[in-house]
Amino acid sequence: MKVPMQKLRLIILAVLACVPLLADDGGVTWLSDYKAAIRLARQTHQPLLVEFRCEA
């Protein structure tokens, strides 16, 4: 079965548009206290994601 390229692109776009609806935060707990976050990461042997941003 051969699908025209335009139709295939439309199908892919529709699938990608649904991805945010299926997303789950997975129970992520965001911490704003750096020291508490380090402590928790060490206790649970989990990586630590640090976000730096500047709002002018």
C-alpha positions in Angstrom: 0.0 0.0 0.0 1.6 3.3 -1.1 0.6 6.4 0.8 1.1 9.8 -0.9 3.8 11.9 0.8 1.3 14.7 1.6 -1.1 12.3 3.4 1.8 10.7 5.3 2.9 14.2 6.5 -0.6 14.9 7.6 -0.8 11.6 9.6 2.6 12.3 11.3 1.5 15.9 12.1 -1.8 14.6 13.7 0.1 12.0 15.8 2.6 14.6 17.0 -0.2 17.0 17.8 -1.7 14.4 20.2 1.6 13.8 22.1 1.1 16.6 24.7 -2.4 15.1 25.5 -0.7 11.8 26.4 2.1 13.3 28.4 2.3 12.7 32.1 4.6 14.5 34.5 5.2 11.1 36.1 4.9 12.5 39.6 7.8 14.9 39.2 8.3 17.0 42.3 9.9 20.4 41.5 11.9 21.9 44.3 13.1 25.5 44.6 15.5 24.9 47.5 18.8 23.8 46.0 20.2 22.2 49.1 17.0 20.2 49.7 17.1 19.1 46.0 20.7 17.9 46.3 19.9 16.0 49.5 16.9 14.3 47.9 18.9 13.4 44.7 21.6 11.8 46.8 19.1 9.9 48.9 17.2 8.5 46.0 20.2 8.1 43.6 18.4 10.2 41.0 19.9 12.8 38.7 19.4 16.5 39.4 18.1 18.9 36.8 19.1 22.5 37.5 17.4 25.2 35.4 19.0 28.6 35.2 17.1 31.5 33.8 17.1 35.2 33.9 14.0 37.3 33.8 14.8 40.9 32.9 
